[in-house]
């Protein structure tokens, strides 16, 4: 019998366990460890986590130009006048952009596809932001600072 089937488990704990197990990489045992860590927390880490999740859901937006996650749109990268807006590096996910930015080796701008084509999972090209990328290439008014794109680099 799992903990969630137990009649002695309070409803809020069951709900927390259910919420945790839907997260990628979190199974039943990990969910139980996390839940009981949060329950026993005396340093308010649980409340900090709760506020961080709330802030992410309320304050993070998608950049209207590059599709990166940001706290404003256009994002700080697209607004940066020091970046070369004529070179666009195409990445799969925002986490890829974050990793590339950490290297400090790229000074252009980005385009986030927000996924990859996966026919077996039902993800098609139309589910990605390829059309938006093509619009940026064809119409410079849709790109950073209205610049014409001269180079598209695939970082996939």
N, C-alpha and C positions, 0 to 999 in steps of 0.2 A: 504494500500500500504506500503510495507516495504521500508526501506531506500535504499536498493540495487536496487529497481525498479525505484527510483526517477531519473529523468533526470538531476536534479541539483546536484547529487552526483558525485564528480570527479572520474575518472576511477581508480586512485591509491587507493582511499578510498574504492571503490567497491572491488578491488582486495584484499586489506587488510581484509575486512570483509569476503570475500569468504575463504581466507586462515585461518582466525581465527575460522570460524564455522566448519571446518573439524577436529579441534583438539578435543580430547575426553573431554566431560564435558562442552564445550563452545557452548551455543546456540546463537541465533540471538541477543537477548538482551545483553548478556554478551559480545559478539563480538563488538557490538556497543559501550558499555561502555569502553572496552579496546581500541578500535580504537580511540575514541575521547580523551581518556586519553593520548594516544601516540601522537596524533596530537597537543594537548595543552602543551605537555611536554616541560619545559624550562630548565631542569637539564640534558639533554642529556641521560636520562634513555632509551629512545627509541633506540638511537644509540648504547648504551651499550648492550641492548637486541639483537639488530641486529648482533653485533659482537660476542656475546656469542653463538647465534644460528649458525653463520658461523663457529666459532671455533669448536663447537661440531660436525658439519657435516664434517669438514675437518681434525680434529685431533683425534677424538675418533675412536678406532679400537676394534675389538673383539679379546680377548686373544686366541692364538692358542691352549692353553692347556685347560683352564676352560670355555671359552666362555663368560667371564665377559667383561663388557665394560672397556676400559683402554686407556691410552694415549701412551702405548707401548705394544708390545707383545714379550714375555710373560709379563703378568701384574705384578704389584708390589707384590701382594699376592703370586703368583706362584714363583717369584724370591726370596722371603724372606727365608733365610736359617734358621730362628728361628721357622718357621712353620713346623708342623708335616705333611709331604707330604704323609704319609701312611694312613691318615684318610681323606676321601673325603665326604663333606656334599653336597648333591644334592639339589639345589633350583630351583624354577620355572623361576624366572626373575632376572636380575641384581639388581633391587630395593630390592628384598628379601635379597640378599647378602649384600647390603649396610646397610640395617636395622640390620642384624645379626652382622656385623662388628662393628656397633655403640655400641653394648652391650659389646664388648671385651671379651666375654665368650667362643669363639671358636678359637682354635689355629691350626686347621688343614687347609686344602685347600678346594676348592669348585669345583662344576661342575654345570654350569647353563644350564638348559634344553631349555631355550628361549621360553617357552610357556607350555601349558598343552593340553592333549588330550581333544578335544571338538568335538565329532562326528557331532553334529548339526551345528557347524560352519565350518565343513569340515577339522578340524585339526586332523591328525592322528599321530600315534607314529613315522612314518617315517619323519614327519615334524619337529620333535624335535631332540636334539643332543644325543639321547640314544645310538646310534651306537658308537659315539665318546667316551662316558663314558665306554662302554663295551671294546673298544679298549684300553683305559687307564688301565682298570682292567686286561686285558689279556696280554698286552705288556707294561712292566714297562718303556720302552724307550719313551713312549708317555705320561708319567706322569711327575710330577714335579721332577726335578733333577734325573730322571731315577729311582725313588724309586718304590718298589712294593707296591701296594695298599693292605692294610690289613683289612680296614674297610670302608664300604660305609654306610653313614647315610642319610636317606631320611628326608629332611626338607621341606616337601610339605604341 
